Amino acid sequence: MKIRQASVAEAVTVLTRIQEFANPADAVGLELRLKGRQPLILVAEKEGLLVGVKIGYRLSETCFYSWLGGVAPEGRCNGVAQALLEAQEGWAAELDYEELRVKSRNRFPAMLRLLLRNGYQIEHMEKKDGIEDYRLHFVKSLAIK
């Protein structure tokens, strides 16, 4: 498996195959969200197929926000999400970011487990429509290894 930086179009090819996203982001939506934010778009490629994506952007000089990511069904249970997370953290640390922030929802228990397993801490819960849509806000200090 290869993790590499990618284009918005490549990110969209993965995002459209992730059925859990009710409204997958399209290229225009991604471009609008990322414009002027110093983004990082990573993809996981296995045997020529894009199987995962992780997108984030700068919130401040010291904080990087991991905004959107996922693994397509054919890439699951193969360490793709872990590899993308590690690559994003490494990149952020190299650029001297001090912390990473990410939000997830109760409806994505695999993501919640991944974040907790990797030292992210819950700092806030945002109540939304139903309990499955409650958003958990996580933070991880990059100074702590």
HUURZI-V623519 format. One record per residue. RES is the residue in three letters. OMEGA is omega in radians with two decimals (* if undefined). BURIAL is 1 if it has 9 or more other ideal C-beta (glycine too) atoms within 8 Angstrom, else 0. Layout:
RES;OMEGA;BURIAL
RES;OMEGA;BURIAL
This chain:
MET;-3.14;1
LYS;3.03;0
ILE;-3.11;1
ARG;3.04;0
GLN;-3.01;0
ALA;3.11;1
SER;3.05;0
VAL;-3.13;1
ALA;3.10;0
GLU;3.10;1
ALA;-3.13;1
VAL;3.14;1
THR;3.08;1
VAL;-3.06;1
LEU;-3.12;1
THR;3.13;0
ARG;-3.14;0
ILE;-3.00;1
GLN;-3.11;0
GLU;3.11;0
PHE;-3.10;1
ALA;3.13;0
ASN;-3.11;0
PRO;-3.14;0
ALA;3.05;1
ASP;-3.07;0
ALA;-3.12;0
VAL;3.12;0
GLY;3.11;0
LEU;-3.13;1
GLU;3.13;1
LEU;-3.12;0
ARG;-3.03;1
LEU;-3.05;1
LYS;3.08;0
GLY;-3.05;0
ARG;-3.12;0
GLN;-3.05;0
PRO;2.94;1
LEU;3.07;1
ILE;3.11;1
LEU;2.99;1
VAL;3.00;1
ALA;-3.10;1
GLU;3.13;1
LYS;-3.14;1
GLU;3.09;0
GLY;-3.12;0
LEU;3.07;0
LEU;-3.03;1
VAL;-3.14;1
GLY;-3.13;1
VAL;3.05;1
LYS;-3.06;1
ILE;3.08;1
GLY;-3.14;1
TYR;-3.11;1
ARG;2.99;1
LEU;3.12;0
SER;3.12;0
GLU;-3.05;0
THR;-3.02;0
CYS;3.06;1
PHE;-3.11;1
TYR;3.07;1
SER;-2.92;1
TRP;-2.95;1
LEU;3.11;1
GLY;3.10;1
GLY;-3.14;1
VAL;3.10;1
ALA;-3.08;1
PRO;-3.09;0
GLU;3.13;0
GLY;-3.04;1
ARG;3.12;0
CYS;3.13;0
ASN;3.11;0
GLY;-3.09;0
VAL;-3.12;1
ALA;3.12;1
GLN;-3.14;1
ALA;3.11;1
LEU;3.12;1
LEU;-3.14;1
GLU;3.13;0
ALA;3.13;1
GLN;3.11;1
GLU;3.13;1
GLY;3.12;0
TRP;-3.12;1
ALA;3.12;1
ALA;3.12;1
GLU;3.13;0
LEU;3.06;0
ASP;2.96;0
TYR;-3.11;1
GLU;-3.14;0
GLU;3.04;1
LEU;3.07;1
ARG;3.12;1
VAL;3.03;1
LYS;3.00;1
SER;-3.10;1
ARG;3.08;1
ASN;-3.10;1
ARG;3.14;0
PHE;-3.06;1
PRO;3.12;0
ALA;3.12;0
MET;3.12;1
LEU;3.12;1
ARG;3.13;0
LEU;-3.12;1
LEU;3.14;1
LEU;-3.14;0
ARG;-3.09;0
ASN;3.01;1
GLY;3.05;0
TYR;-3.13;1
GLN;3.10;0
ILE;3.12;0
GLU;-3.09;0
HIS;3.02;0
MET;-3.12;0
GLU;-3.13;1
LYS;3.08;0
LYS;-3.04;0
ASP;3.10;0
GLY;-3.08;0
ILE;3.12;0
GLU;3.13;0
ASP;3.04;1
TYR;-3.13;1
ARG;3.07;1
LEU;3.13;1
HIS;-3.11;1
PHE;3.04;1
VAL;3.05;1
LYS;3.05;1
SER;3.10;0
LEU;3.10;1
ALA;-3.13;0
ILE;3.13;0
LYS;*;0
